[in-house]
Amino acid sequence: MTLRFVRPIILAAALCAVAMTAWAQADTTRTFTALRFGGGLLYSLYSADLSTSGQIVDCNAESSTSGLGVTVDATLEIPLSSKLALGGGLGLTSRRAVFPATNIYPMRDSAGNAWDLTTNVDVETALTYLELQPDLRFVLAGTYEQRWLGLIGGLRLALPLSTTYTQTERVVSPDDGYLIVDGLRTRERQIGNGPLTARGSMLLGATVGLESLLPISERWALVPRLQVDYYMNSVLSDATLNISGARLIVELRRLFLPAPPPPPPPPPPPPPPPPPPPPVVVQPVLQLDAIAFDGTVSSGKLLRAMTPIVPAVFFDSTSATIPTDYRRQLDGSVFPDDAVMAHAWVMPRIARTLQRNPRGRLTIIGSTSGDMSEAAALDLATRRANAVRDVFVAMGIDASRIVTRASVLPRVASNKDFAGGRIENHRADIIIDDAPLQEWVSTEAFNELRGTLRVSTDARSTGAERVAVKVDGADTVLPVGVVVTDVPVVRQLSPQQSVVTLSAQASSGSLRRDKDTTITVSALPRKVRALVADDFSAVLRFDYNSADLSEDVKALLRQLVEALPAGTQINIQGSADILGSEARNRELSQKRAAVTEAYLRSIGHNDVSIVSGSSTDKFSDDTPQGRFLNRSIRVRVTLR
């Protein structure tokens, strides 16, 4: 048995002997106990020789350091006499220490010049222990209950919960010196980290300290305590890491005295007052009536612009997992008209195009931001491209029709000086060959019912201040009481449809009423229009910081002109995203509109007039797809 284990055993035996002697002479009338809990600061001194450690490399043989930590504890006191108490404590300590070292590497450049590379190598340890403290507490001034100064002496047994380390190396000089890690230049690298596997099973130590009780009330006191600790064995079994130090703790002490005798029973309560009369309950009322419908049936050809597609999947930083908001199935769901929201359907939309075009092929190019946050660039870009390819294969697209590539930066990269630009570069671009990305302009027959349904509501005592009325999806909010209002109705009809049933619902509080109204279509006036473009609005995208028309965009512009009758006016409004200066974005918006106007004029359709300018109607710049859609022109038409 070594000396470092003999000393704590002798100290424990002496402490037990003193405790047993005091217990034999204890005042048995002192039946109360005290419980205290608190926390404070822990100042630790470390002496170490880590050169023999199996985990820590390139460290000075001997070093000393200090560090601050925190500690919390709870202690139970059992009085033995008016001057002595037996204590048992349980605590949790957190200690951190940094052991610095300096390395000098002789170097030689390509010209043969010799120079030194100086680095600092720091070993940072984080030690968390569960501590047990059996001790004796002596009263130096005052009594056990009201001691102004007390002495504490005992053992401290520390059981390791977590012992970890981190070793880093940082270039100090010269200013242009660097280290190479995974093929990249850096001025700081991490040599190792993780748990200290060679830690001892327990630290044995002794503690001595002073304390003072500051009374708050008969049972409560505030206890500042100063202790000095010394541990007799090393933290590590394969190297030397010794700890000593001091701790300043403030505790809250609760004294548990014998329970006082029970108070006399209270006098009997007075008789309860008579119950109040029952409240008058007013029954809620909600009525809904449909009075009349006023409208027309319109039919003809409708000029439509398909929702634009951003052919890319955007990833979170350092991730190759496709975000959960992207749709991955050809389930027949209808994507929304809002282009930003419709981006979630980009892969099913492209998969449908490939199904309609058997010769179509895909090239998927994964890319990254190319900066330190995505250091493993090519591997990450490859995994992003493969993740998108796997979704297309799962939707039934033959893998032989798909080619994947990887690039550190996208083919058309966004500006890395902006946070939004770096986020946009975390993507996989989807390129379609031998198939159109989208059918942009189409005309389709329409037959619709358009007008207003006059409804009457009567709401009373419903517990709400409003009545919600819905007719064919159109919501109207009305006040309570008797109200008559016109609710707009737009309903698509089939050419052979002769009757229409409009369903109206009213709700207020917990009440709901339904009312159906049947309309004879043949009794309504009709309007026939050869071509309708009132709601036509198309978006044509450009590459980042570019005003060049792609071949796909040119084809869609020709498709639009061919669909328009003579006398039509085309309105072109250029747009740019939020990245870059306001002056540059304004110039780019105007240039995109001007380039588009020039191309349309070059087509030679003299019966169409063209107006161009900058757009103020933009998508939100809060998302990558919104910024991609703002790099565009908006095209609207006015029929004469």
C-alpha positions as CSV (number, residue, x, y, z in Angstrom):
1,M,0.0,0.0,0.0
2,T,1.5,3.4,-1.1
3,L,1.9,6.4,1.2
4,R,-0.8,8.4,-0.7
5,F,-3.4,5.9,0.4
6,V,-2.1,5.5,4.0
7,R,-2.5,9.2,4.9
8,P,-6.3,9.4,4.1
9,I,-6.9,6.1,5.9
10,I,-5.1,7.4,9.1
11,L,-7.1,10.7,8.8
12,A,-10.4,8.9,8.4
13,A,-9.7,6.7,11.4
14,A,-8.8,9.7,13.6
15,L,-12.0,11.5,12.4
16,C,-14.1,8.4,13.3
17,A,-12.5,8.1,16.7
18,V,-13.2,11.7,17.5
19,A,-16.8,11.4,16.3
20,M,-17.4,8.2,18.3
21,T,-16.0,9.9,21.5
22,A,-18.2,12.9,20.9
23,W,-21.2,10.8,20.2
24,A,-20.7,8.9,23.5
25,Q,-20.7,12.2,25.4
26,A,-23.5,13.8,23.3
27,D,-26.3,15.6,24.9
28,T,-29.3,13.3,24.1
29,T,-31.7,16.1,24.6
30,R,-30.5,17.8,21.5
31,T,-32.8,16.0,19.1
32,F,-33.0,18.6,16.3
33,T,-30.9,18.6,13.1
34,A,-30.0,21.1,10.4
35,L,-30.0,20.9,6.6
36,R,-28.0,23.3,4.5
37,F,-27.6,23.8,0.7
38,G,-25.7,26.3,-1.4
39,G,-22.9,26.9,-3.9
40,G,-20.0,29.1,-4.7
41,L,-16.7,29.6,-6.5
42,L,-13.9,27.0,-6.6
43,Y,-10.3,28.2,-7.0
44,S,-8.0,25.3,-8.0
45,L,-4.3,24.9,-8.2
46,Y,-2.9,22.2,-10.6
47,S,0.5,20.7,-10.8
48,A,0.9,18.3,-13.7
49,D,3.4,16.2,-15.7
50,L,1.4,15.1,-18.8
51,S,4.3,13.9,-20.8
52,T,3.5,10.2,-19.9
53,S,-0.2,10.4,-20.9
54,G,-1.3,8.0,-23.6
55,Q,-3.8,10.6,-25.0
56,I,-2.2,14.0,-24.7
57,V,0.7,14.6,-27.1
58,D,3.5,17.2,-27.5
59,C,3.1,18.7,-24.0
60,N,5.7,20.2,-21.7
61,A,6.9,17.7,-19.1
62,E,5.9,19.8,-16.0
63,S,3.5,22.7,-15.7
64,S,1.4,24.4,-13.0
65,T,-1.7,26.4,-13.5
66,S,-4.9,27.5,-11.8
67,G,-8.5,28.0,-12.7
68,L,-11.9,29.0,-11.4
69,G,-14.9,26.6,-11.2
70,V,-18.2,26.3,-9.5
71,T,-19.5,24.0,-6.8
72,V,-22.9,23.2,-5.3
73,D,-23.5,21.1,-2.2
74,A,-26.0,19.9,0.4
75,T,-25.0,19.0,4.0
76,L,-26.8,17.3,6.9
77,E,-25.7,18.3,10.4
78,I,-26.4,16.2,13.5
79,P,-25.5,18.0,16.8
80,L,-23.4,16.0,19.3
81,S,-23.0,18.7,22.0
82,S,-23.3,22.5,22.3
83,K,-19.8,22.8,20.8
84,L,-19.6,19.9,18.3
85,A,-21.6,18.5,15.4
86,L,-21.2,15.6,12.9
87,G,-21.6,16.6,9.2
88,G,-22.2,14.7,6.0
89,G,-22.1,16.5,2.7
90,L,-22.8,15.7,-0.9
91,G,-21.5,18.1,-3.6
92,L,-21.0,18.6,-7.3
93,T,-17.8,20.4,-8.6
94,S,-16.8,21.6,-12.0
95,R,-13.2,22.4,-12.6
96,R,-11.4,23.7,-15.8
97,A,-7.7,24.1,-16.3
98,V,-5.5,25.1,-19.3
99,F,-2.0,23.8,-19.5
100,P,0.0,25.9,-22.1
101,A,3.0,24.8,-24.0
102,T,5.1,26.3,-26.9
103,N,6.4,24.5,-29.9
104,I,9.0,25.8,-32.4
105,Y,9.3,24.1,-35.7
106,P,12.4,24.9,-37.9
107,M,11.1,25.4,-41.5
108,R,12.6,26.2,-44.9
109,D,10.9,27.8,-47.9
110,S,11.2,27.0,-51.5
111,A,14.1,29.5,-51.9
112,G,16.1,27.7,-49.1
113,N,15.5,30.4,-46.5
114,A,15.3,29.0,-42.9
115,W,12.7,30.3,-40.4
116,D,10.9,29.1,-37.3
117,L,7.2,28.4,-37.0
118,T,6.1,29.1,-33.4
119,T,2.9,27.6,-32.0
120,N,1.0,27.5,-28.7
121,V,-0.2,24.1,-27.7
122,D,-3.0,24.3,-25.0
123,V,-4.4,21.3,-23.1
124,E,-7.8,22.2,-21.6
125,T,-9.2,19.8,-19.1
126,A,-12.8,19.8,-17.8
127,L,-13.3,17.8,-14.6
128,T,-16.7,17.1,-13.0
129,Y,-16.8,15.3,-9.6
130,L,-19.4,14.1,-7.2
131,E,-17.9,14.7,-3.7
132,L,-18.6,13.2,-0.4
133,Q,-17.5,15.1,2.7
134,P,-17.8,13.4,6.2
135,D,-16.5,16.0,8.8
136,L,-16.7,17.3,12.3
137,R,-17.8,20.9,13.0
138,F,-16.3,22.6,16.1
139,V,-17.8,25.8,17.6
140,L,-15.0,28.4,18.2
141,A,-17.3,31.3,19.2
142,G,-20.9,31.0,20.3
143,T,-23.2,27.9,20.5
144,Y,-24.2,25.3,18.0
145,E,-27.4,27.2,17.1
146,Q,-25.8,30.7,17.2
147,R,-22.1,30.2,16.4
148,W,-20.3,33.3,15.1
149,L,-17.2,31.3,14.1
150,G,-16.8,27.6,13.5
151,L,-14.1,25.2,12.4
152,I,-14.6,22.4,9.9
153,G,-12.3,19.4,9.4
154,G,-12.8,16.2,7.5
155,L,-12.2,14.0,4.5
156,R,-13.2,14.8,0.9
157,L,-13.9,11.8,-1.4
158,A,-14.3,12.8,-5.1
159,L,-15.9,10.4,-7.6
160,P,-15.4,11.3,-11.3
161,L,-18.5,12.0,-13.4
162,S,-16.9,13.5,-16.4
163,T,-13.2,14.0,-17.2
164,T,-12.6,15.4,-20.7
165,Y,-9.8,17.2,-22.5
166,T,-9.3,19.3,-25.6
167,Q,-5.8,19.9,-27.1
168,T,-5.4,22.6,-29.7
169,E,-2.5,24.1,-31.5
170,R,-2.4,27.8,-32.7
171,V,0.2,29.5,-34.9
172,V,1.8,32.5,-33.0
173,S,4.4,33.6,-35.5
174,P,5.1,34.4,-38.2
175,D,1.9,36.3,-39.2
176,D,1.7,34.4,-42.5
177,G,2.4,31.0,-41.0
178,Y,-0.2,28.3,-41.2
179,L,-0.9,24.6,-40.6
180,I,-2.4,22.2,-43.2
181,V,-5.4,20.2,-42.0
182,D,-7.3,18.0,-44.4
183,G,-5.7,19.8,-47.3
184,L,-6.8,23.3,-46.0
185,R,-4.7,26.1,-44.6
186,T,-5.6,27.1,-41.0
187,R,-3.9,29.0,-38.2
188,E,-5.5,26.8,-35.5
189,R,-6.1,23.0,-35.4
190,Q,-7.5,20.6,-32.8
191,I,-5.0,17.8,-31.9
192,G,-7.3,15.7,-29.8
193,N,-10.3,15.7,-27.6
194,G,-12.6,13.4,-25.7
195,P,-12.8,11.7,-22.3
196,L,-9.6,11.0,-20.3
197,T,-9.7,7.2,-20.3
198,A,-6.9,6.8,-17.8
199,R,-8.6,8.7,-15.0
200,G,-8.5,7.3,-11.4
201,S,-11.5,5.8,-9.8
202,M,-11.6,8.3,-6.9
203,L,-9.7,11.2,-5.4
204,L,-8.9,11.1,-1.7
205,G,-8.3,14.4,0.1
206,A,-8.7,16.4,3.3
207,T,-10.4,19.7,3.9
208,V,-10.3,22.3,6.6
209,G,-12.2,25.6,6.8
210,L,-14.0,28.3,8.7
211,E,-17.7,29.3,8.7
212,S,-20.0,31.8,10.3
213,L,-23.8,31.7,10.9
214,L,-25.7,34.9,10.1
215,P,-29.2,34.5,11.5
216,I,-32.2,35.4,9.3
217,S,-34.9,34.0,11.5
218,E,-35.3,31.5,14.3
219,R,-34.9,28.6,11.8
220,W,-33.0,30.1,8.9
221,A,-29.5,31.4,8.6
222,L,-27.1,32.4,5.9
223,V,-23.7,30.6,6.2
224,P,-20.6,31.9,4.4
225,R,-17.8,29.3,4.4
226,L,-14.2,29.3,3.3
227,Q,-12.4,25.9,2.9
228,V,-9.0,24.7,1.8
229,D,-8.8,21.3,0.0
230,Y,-5.9,19.0,-0.7
231,Y,-6.1,15.8,-2.7
232,M,-3.5,13.2,-2.1
233,N,-3.6,11.2,-5.3
234,S,-3.5,12.1,-9.1
235,V,-6.5,12.5,-11.4
236,L,-4.8,10.3,-14.0
237,S,-3.4,6.8,-13.6
238,D,-0.8,7.2,-16.5
239,A,0.3,10.7,-15.8
240,T,0.5,13.3,-12.9
241,L,-2.3,15.7,-12.4
242,N,-2.7,16.9,-8.8
243,I,-5.3,19.3,-7.4
244,S,-5.5,21.6,-4.4
245,G,-7.3,24.8,-3.8
246,A,-9.9,26.8,-2.0
247,R,-13.6,27.3,-2.2
248,L,-15.8,30.2,-1.1
249,I,-19.4,29.0,-0.6
250,V,-22.6,30.7,0.7
251,E,-25.2,28.3,2.1
252,L,-28.8,28.6,3.3
253,R,-29.2,26.7,6.6
254,R,-32.6,25.3,7.8
255,L,-32.8,24.3,11.5
256,F,-35.4,21.6,12.2
257,L,-36.7,22.0,15.8
258,P,-39.2,19.7,17.6
259,A,-42.8,20.3,16.5
260,P,-44.7,22.7,18.9
261,P,-47.9,21.4,20.6
262,P,-51.0,21.6,18.4
263,P,-53.1,24.7,18.8
264,P,-56.6,24.5,20.3
265,P,-59.4,23.7,17.8
266,P,-61.0,26.7,16.2
267,P,-64.6,27.7,17.0
268,P,-67.3,26.2,14.8
269,P,-67.9,28.3,11.6
270,P,-71.1,30.3,11.2
271,P,-73.9,28.8,9.2
272,P,-73.6,29.4,5.4
273,P,-75.7,32.1,3.8
274,P,-78.7,31.0,1.8
275,P,-77.9,30.2,-1.9
276,P,-78.5,32.9,-4.5
277,P,-81.4,32.5,-6.9
278,P,-80.5,30.6,-10.1
279,P,-79.3,32.9,-12.9
280,V,-81.6,33.6,-15.9
281,V,-80.2,31.6,-18.8
282,V,-80.6,33.3,-22.2
283,Q,-80.5,30.8,-25.1
284,P,-78.2,31.7,-27.9
285,V,-79.7,32.3,-31.4
286,L,-78.1,32.0,-34.8
287,Q,-80.1,32.2,-38.1
288,L,-78.9,32.2,-41.7
289,D,-81.0,32.8,-44.9
290,A,-80.1,33.2,-48.5
291,I,-82.1,36.0,-50.1
292,A,-81.1,36.2,-53.8
293,F,-78.2,35.6,-56.3
294,D,-77.1,38.2,-58.8
295,G,-74.6,37.2,-61.4
296,T,-73.7,36.0,-64.9
297,V,-72.2,33.0,-66.6
298,S,-68.9,33.9,-68.5
299,S,-67.2,31.6,-71.0
300,G,-64.4,31.7,-73.5
301,K,-60.6,31.1,-73.7
302,L,-58.4,32.0,-70.7
303,L,-54.7,32.9,-71.1
304,R,-52.7,31.3,-68.3
305,A,-49.1,31.5,-67.2
306,M,-47.9,28.4,-65.4
307,T,-46.3,28.8,-61.9
308,P,-42.5,29.4,-62.4
309,I,-40.1,26.7,-61.3
310,V,-36.8,27.2,-59.5
311,P,-35.0,24.0,-60.6
312,A,-32.9,23.5,-57.4
313,V,-33.1,21.9,-54.0
314,F,-31.7,24.1,-51.2
315,F,-30.0,22.4,-48.2
316,D,-29.2,23.5,-44.7
317,S,-25.5,24.3,-44.0
318,T,-23.2,21.3,-43.8
319,S,-26.2,19.0,-44.4
320,A,-27.0,16.6,-47.3
321,T,-30.4,15.8,-46.0
322,I,-33.3,17.2,-48.1
323,P,-35.4,19.5,-45.8
324,T,-38.7,18.0,-44.7
325,D,-40.8,20.7,-46.5
326,Y,-39.9,19.3,-49.9
327,R,-42.5,17.0,-51.4
328,R,-41.1,13.6,-52.6
329,Q,-44.1,11.7,-54.0
330,L,-46.1,11.7,-57.2
331,D,-49.4,11.5,-55.3
332,G,-51.5,13.7,-57.6
333,S,-51.5,16.6,-55.2
334,V,-52.2,20.0,-56.6
335,F,-49.4,22.5,-56.0
336,P,-50.4,26.1,-54.9
337,D,-50.4,29.1,-57.3
338,D,-48.0,31.0,-55.1
339,A,-44.5,30.4,-56.7
340,V,-42.6,30.4,-53.4
341,M,-44.9,27.9,-51.7
342,A,-45.0,25.8,-55.0
343,H,-41.2,25.3,-54.7
344,A,-41.9,22.5,-52.3
345,W,-43.3,20.5,-55.3
346,V,-40.2,21.1,-57.5
347,M,-39.2,17.5,-57.7
348,P,-42.7,16.0,-58.4
349,R,-43.3,18.7,-61.0
350,I,-40.0,17.9,-62.9
351,A,-40.8,14.1,-62.5
352,R,-44.1,14.6,-64.2
353,T,-42.4,16.4,-67.1
354,L,-40.0,13.5,-67.5
355,Q,-43.0,11.1,-67.5
356,R,-44.5,13.1,-70.4
357,N,-41.2,13.3,-72.2
358,P,-39.6,9.8,-72.4
359,R,-36.4,11.2,-74.1
360,G,-35.9,13.7,-71.3
361,R,-32.8,13.4,-69.1
362,L,-31.6,15.0,-65.8
363,T,-28.3,16.3,-64.7
364,I,-28.1,17.0,-61.0
365,I,-25.1,19.1,-59.8
366,G,-24.5,19.3,-56.1
367,S,-22.6,22.3,-54.8
368,T,-21.6,24.1,-51.6
369,S,-20.8,27.5,-50.3
370,G,-17.1,26.7,-50.6
371,D,-16.1,28.4,-47.3
372,M,-14.9,27.2,-44.0
373,S,-18.4,26.2,-42.8
374,E,-18.6,23.6,-45.5
375,A,-14.9,22.5,-45.7
376,A,-15.5,18.9,-47.0
377,A,-16.9,20.6,-50.1
378,L,-16.8,17.9,-52.9
379,D,-17.9,15.1,-50.6
380,L,-20.8,17.2,-49.3
381,A,-21.7,18.3,-52.9
382,T,-21.7,14.6,-54.1
383,R,-24.0,13.6,-51.2
384,R,-26.4,16.4,-52.0
385,A,-26.6,15.4,-55.7
386,N,-27.1,11.7,-54.7
387,A,-29.9,12.6,-52.3
388,V,-31.9,14.4,-55.0
389,R,-31.3,11.6,-57.5
390,D,-32.6,9.0,-55.0
391,V,-35.9,11.0,-54.7
392,F,-36.4,10.9,-58.5
393,V,-35.6,7.2,-58.6
394,A,-38.1,6.6,-55.8
395,M,-40.7,8.4,-57.9
396,G,-40.2,6.0,-60.8
397,I,-37.6,7.8,-63.0
398,D,-35.1,5.3,-64.4
399,A,-31.6,5.9,-62.9
400,S,-30.1,5.6,-66.4
401,R,-31.8,8.9,-67.3
402,I,-30.0,10.7,-64.4
403,V,-26.4,12.0,-64.2
404,T,-25.0,13.4,-61.0
405,R,-22.0,15.8,-60.6
406,A,-20.4,17.7,-57.8
407,S,-18.9,21.2,-57.7
408,V,-17.4,23.2,-54.8
409,L,-19.4,26.2,-56.0
410,P,-22.6,26.2,-58.2
411,R,-22.3,26.8,-62.0
412,V,-23.8,30.2,-61.4
413,A,-22.8,31.0,-57.8
414,S,-24.4,33.7,-55.7
415,N,-22.2,36.3,-54.0
416,K,-20.5,34.8,-51.0
417,D,-20.0,38.2,-49.4
418,F,-23.7,38.1,-48.4
419,A,-25.2,35.6,-45.9
420,G,-28.1,35.0,-48.2
421,G,-25.7,34.3,-51.1
422,R,-23.9,31.6,-49.1
423,I,-27.2,30.0,-48.2
424,E,-28.2,29.9,-51.8
425,N,-25.0,28.1,-52.7
426,H,-26.0,25.2,-50.4
427,R,-28.0,23.5,-53.2
428,A,-28.3,20.9,-56.0
429,D,-29.2,22.3,-59.4
430,I,-31.5,20.2,-61.6
431,I,-30.9,20.6,-65.4
432,I,-33.4,19.0,-67.9
433,D,-32.2,18.0,-71.4
434,D,-34.5,17.1,-74.3
435,A,-37.6,18.2,-72.4
436,P,-39.1,21.6,-71.5
437,L,-38.7,22.7,-67.9
438,Q,-42.3,23.9,-67.9
439,E,-45.1,24.8,-70.3
440,W,-45.3,28.5,-69.6
441,V,-48.2,29.8,-71.6
442,S,-51.4,28.0,-72.3
443,T,-55.0,28.8,-73.3
444,E,-57.8,26.8,-71.9
445,A,-61.6,27.0,-72.1
446,F,-63.4,28.4,-69.1
447,N,-67.0,28.5,-68.1
448,E,-67.6,30.2,-64.7
449,L,-70.4,31.5,-62.6
450,R,-69.5,35.0,-61.1
451,G,-71.7,37.2,-58.9
452,T,-72.9,37.8,-55.3
453,L,-75.2,35.9,-53.0
454,R,-77.2,38.1,-50.7
455,V,-77.4,36.5,-47.2
456,S,-79.1,37.5,-44.0
457,T,-77.8,36.6,-40.5
458,D,-79.4,37.0,-37.1
459,A,-77.0,36.3,-34.1
460,R,-77.8,36.9,-30.5
461,S,-76.2,35.8,-27.2
462,T,-73.8,33.5,-28.9
463,G,-70.8,34.4,-26.7
464,A,-68.9,36.0,-29.7
465,E,-68.7,39.5,-31.1
466,R,-68.7,38.4,-34.8
467,V,-70.4,36.0,-37.2
468,A,-68.2,34.2,-39.8
469,V,-70.0,33.6,-43.1
470,K,-68.5,31.4,-45.8
471,V,-69.9,30.8,-49.3
472,D,-67.9,28.6,-51.7
473,G,-64.8,29.3,-49.8
474,A,-65.2,33.1,-49.7
475,D,-65.0,34.3,-46.1
476,T,-66.9,37.3,-44.7
477,V,-67.0,38.5,-41.1
478,L,-70.2,40.3,-39.9
479,P,-71.2,41.9,-36.5
480,V,-73.8,40.2,-34.3
481,G,-77.4,41.2,-34.7
482,V,-79.5,41.3,-37.9
483,V,-77.2,41.9,-40.9
484,V,-77.8,41.6,-44.7
485,T,-74.7,41.5,-46.9
486,D,-73.5,40.4,-50.4
487,V,-70.9,37.6,-50.5
488,P,-68.8,37.2,-53.7
489,V,-69.2,33.9,-55.6
490,V,-66.9,32.5,-58.3
491,R,-67.6,28.9,-59.4
492,Q,-66.2,27.0,-62.3
493,L,-68.8,25.2,-64.3
494,S,-68.8,22.3,-66.8
495,P,-70.2,23.2,-70.3
496,Q,-73.2,20.9,-69.7
497,Q,-74.0,22.0,-66.1
498,S,-77.6,23.2,-65.8
499,V,-77.9,23.9,-62.0
500,V,-75.5,25.0,-59.3
501,T,-75.9,24.5,-55.5
502,L,-74.2,27.2,-53.4
503,S,-73.5,26.2,-49.8
504,A,-73.4,28.9,-47.2
505,Q,-72.3,28.4,-43.6
506,A,-72.5,30.8,-40.7
507,S,-70.8,30.3,-37.3
508,S,-70.7,32.3,-34.1
509,G,-69.5,31.0,-30.8
510,S,-70.4,27.3,-30.6
511,L,-73.3,27.6,-33.1
512,R,-73.3,26.8,-36.8
513,R,-76.0,27.1,-39.5
514,D,-75.9,25.8,-43.1
515,K,-78.0,26.9,-46.0
516,D,-78.0,25.6,-49.6
517,T,-79.3,27.7,-52.6
518,T,-79.9,26.1,-56.0
519,I,-79.4,28.3,-59.1
520,T,-80.6,27.5,-62.6
521,V,-77.7,28.3,-64.9
522,S,-79.8,28.8,-68.0
523,A,-81.8,31.6,-66.4
524,L,-78.7,33.7,-65.9
525,P,-77.3,36.2,-68.5
526,R,-74.2,35.0,-70.4
527,K,-71.0,36.7,-71.5
528,V,-68.8,35.2,-74.2
529,R,-65.2,36.4,-74.5
530,A,-62.8,35.2,-77.2
531,L,-59.7,35.5,-74.9
532,V,-59.4,36.6,-71.3
533,A,-56.0,37.8,-69.8
534,D,-57.2,39.9,-66.9
535,D,-55.3,37.8,-64.3
536,F,-52.4,36.8,-66.6
537,S,-49.0,37.4,-64.8
538,A,-45.9,35.4,-65.8
539,V,-42.4,35.3,-64.2
540,L,-39.3,34.6,-66.3
541,R,-36.1,34.0,-64.4
542,F,-32.5,35.2,-65.0
543,D,-29.2,33.9,-63.5
544,Y,-27.7,35.7,-60.6
545,N,-26.3,39.2,-61.5
546,S,-27.2,38.5,-65.2
547,A,-29.5,40.2,-67.8
548,D,-28.9,37.5,-70.5
549,L,-32.0,35.7,-71.8
550,S,-31.6,31.9,-71.7
551,E,-32.8,29.8,-74.7
552,D,-35.7,28.5,-72.5
553,V,-36.8,32.0,-71.8
554,K,-36.6,33.0,-75.4
555,A,-38.8,30.0,-76.4
556,L,-41.4,31.0,-73.8
557,L,-41.5,34.6,-75.1
558,R,-42.0,33.4,-78.6
559,Q,-44.8,31.1,-77.3
560,L,-46.5,34.1,-75.6
561,V,-46.3,36.3,-78.7
562,E,-47.8,33.6,-80.9
563,A,-50.8,33.3,-78.5
564,L,-51.7,37.0,-78.5
565,P,-54.1,38.7,-80.9
566,A,-53.3,41.9,-82.8
567,G,-53.5,45.1,-80.7
568,T,-52.3,43.5,-77.5
569,Q,-50.0,45.5,-75.2
570,I,-47.2,43.6,-73.4
571,N,-46.0,45.1,-70.1
572,I,-42.5,44.0,-69.0
573,Q,-41.3,44.8,-65.5
574,G,-37.7,44.0,-64.5
575,S,-36.9,42.8,-61.0
576,A,-33.8,42.0,-58.8
577,D,-33.2,40.3,-55.5
578,I,-32.1,42.1,-52.3
579,L,-28.5,41.1,-52.5
580,G,-26.2,43.9,-53.7
581,S,-26.5,47.7,-53.5
582,E,-29.8,49.4,-54.3
583,A,-28.2,51.3,-57.3
584,R,-26.9,48.0,-58.8
585,N,-30.3,46.2,-58.3
586,R,-32.2,49.1,-59.9
587,E,-29.8,49.1,-62.9
588,L,-30.1,45.3,-63.2
589,S,-33.9,45.5,-63.1
590,Q,-34.0,48.1,-65.9
591,K,-31.5,46.2,-68.0
592,R,-33.5,42.9,-67.7
593,A,-36.7,44.7,-68.9
594,A,-34.8,46.4,-71.7
595,V,-33.2,43.2,-72.9
596,T,-36.5,41.4,-72.9
597,E,-38.2,44.3,-74.8
598,A,-35.4,44.3,-77.4
599,Y,-35.8,40.6,-78.0
600,L,-39.6,40.8,-78.4
601,R,-39.2,43.6,-80.9
602,S,-36.6,41.5,-82.8
603,I,-39.2,38.7,-83.2
604,G,-41.1,41.0,-85.6
605,H,-44.7,40.9,-84.3
606,N,-45.7,44.5,-85.4
607,D,-49.3,44.2,-84.1
608,V,-48.2,44.0,-80.5
609,S,-47.1,47.0,-78.4
610,I,-44.5,46.7,-75.7
611,V,-44.0,48.7,-72.5
612,S,-41.1,48.1,-70.0
613,G,-40.0,49.3,-66.6
614,S,-39.0,48.2,-63.1
615,S,-41.3,46.1,-60.9
616,T,-42.3,46.9,-57.3
617,D,-44.3,43.7,-57.0
618,K,-41.8,41.3,-55.6
619,F,-41.6,37.9,-53.8
620,S,-40.3,37.8,-50.3
621,D,-36.5,37.9,-50.1
622,D,-36.5,35.9,-46.9
623,T,-35.9,32.6,-48.6
624,P,-33.5,31.4,-51.4
625,Q,-36.4,30.5,-53.7
626,G,-37.9,33.9,-53.2
627,R,-34.6,35.6,-54.1
628,F,-34.3,33.3,-57.2
629,L,-37.8,34.3,-58.3
630,N,-37.0,38.0,-57.9
631,R,-34.1,37.7,-60.4
632,S,-36.7,37.9,-63.2
633,I,-39.1,39.9,-65.3
634,R,-42.9,39.9,-64.8
635,V,-44.9,39.9,-68.0
636,R,-48.5,41.1,-68.1
637,V,-50.8,41.6,-71.1
638,T,-53.6,44.0,-71.9
639,L,-56.1,42.9,-74.6
640,R,-57.6,45.7,-76.8
